[in-house]
Amino acid sequence: MEEVRYHFGASLVLSIISGKWKPPIICELDEGAHRYNELHEQLNQHNAHPISQKGLTEQLRQLERGLDRHPNQL
């Protein structure tokens, strides 16, 4: 797989956090550590279109992969 180079920090951050659910997930986690079910409930409490458990799991994995790929660049 070809390595992607980022010339601006904003490009890197946006590539990691882009999507409908990642910003709200990050905001909830910024308020403190949550258990999975607590996070799921909080996200669905404030949104008219709830996220499924499968969707939340996938979004968390994508965030984790993005942070694992660029640990020294953030």
C-alpha positions as CSV (number, residue, x, y, z in Angstrom):
1,M,0.0,0.0,0.0
2,E,1.3,3.4,-1.0
3,E,2.1,5.8,1.9
4,V,0.2,9.1,1.7
5,R,2.1,12.3,2.6
6,Y,0.3,15.2,4.1
7,H,1.7,18.7,3.6
8,F,-0.7,20.4,6.0
9,G,-1.8,19.2,9.5
10,A,-5.4,20.1,8.7
11,S,-5.4,17.7,5.8
12,L,-4.3,14.8,8.0
13,V,-6.8,15.6,10.8
14,L,-9.7,15.9,8.3
15,S,-8.8,12.6,6.7
16,I,-9.0,11.0,10.1
17,I,-12.2,12.6,11.5
18,S,-14.2,13.1,8.3
19,G,-17.7,11.6,8.4
20,K,-21.1,12.1,10.0
21,W,-20.4,10.4,13.3
22,K,-16.7,11.0,14.1
23,P,-17.0,14.6,15.3
24,P,-19.9,13.8,17.7
25,I,-18.0,10.7,18.9
26,I,-14.9,12.8,19.6
27,C,-17.0,15.4,21.4
28,E,-18.5,12.8,23.7
29,L,-15.2,11.1,24.4
30,D,-13.7,14.5,25.1
31,E,-16.1,14.9,28.0
32,G,-14.6,11.8,29.6
33,A,-14.2,8.1,29.2
34,H,-17.4,6.2,28.4
35,R,-18.2,2.6,28.2
36,Y,-19.4,1.5,24.8
37,N,-23.1,1.4,25.7
38,E,-22.9,4.7,27.5
39,L,-21.4,6.3,24.4
40,H,-24.0,4.7,22.1
41,E,-26.8,6.0,24.3
42,Q,-25.4,9.5,24.5
43,L,-25.0,9.7,20.7
44,N,-28.5,8.5,20.1
45,Q,-30.0,10.8,22.7
46,H,-29.0,13.9,20.8
47,N,-29.6,12.8,17.3
48,A,-32.8,12.3,15.3
49,H,-31.2,9.6,13.2
50,P,-29.6,7.2,15.7
51,I,-26.4,5.3,15.0
52,S,-26.5,1.5,15.0
53,Q,-24.1,-0.5,17.2
54,K,-22.5,-1.8,14.1
55,G,-22.1,1.8,12.8
56,L,-20.6,3.0,16.0
57,T,-18.2,0.0,16.1
58,E,-17.0,0.8,12.6
59,Q,-16.6,4.5,13.3
60,L,-14.5,3.8,16.4
61,R,-12.3,1.3,14.5
62,Q,-11.8,3.8,11.7
63,L,-10.7,6.5,14.3
64,E,-8.4,4.0,15.9
65,R,-6.8,3.0,12.6
66,G,-6.4,6.6,11.6
67,L,-4.6,7.4,14.9
68,D,-2.5,4.3,14.7
69,R,-1.3,5.1,11.2
70,H,-0.1,8.6,12.1
71,P,0.9,8.6,15.8
72,N,3.8,11.1,15.4
73,Q,2.1,13.5,13.0
74,L,-0.8,14.6,15.2
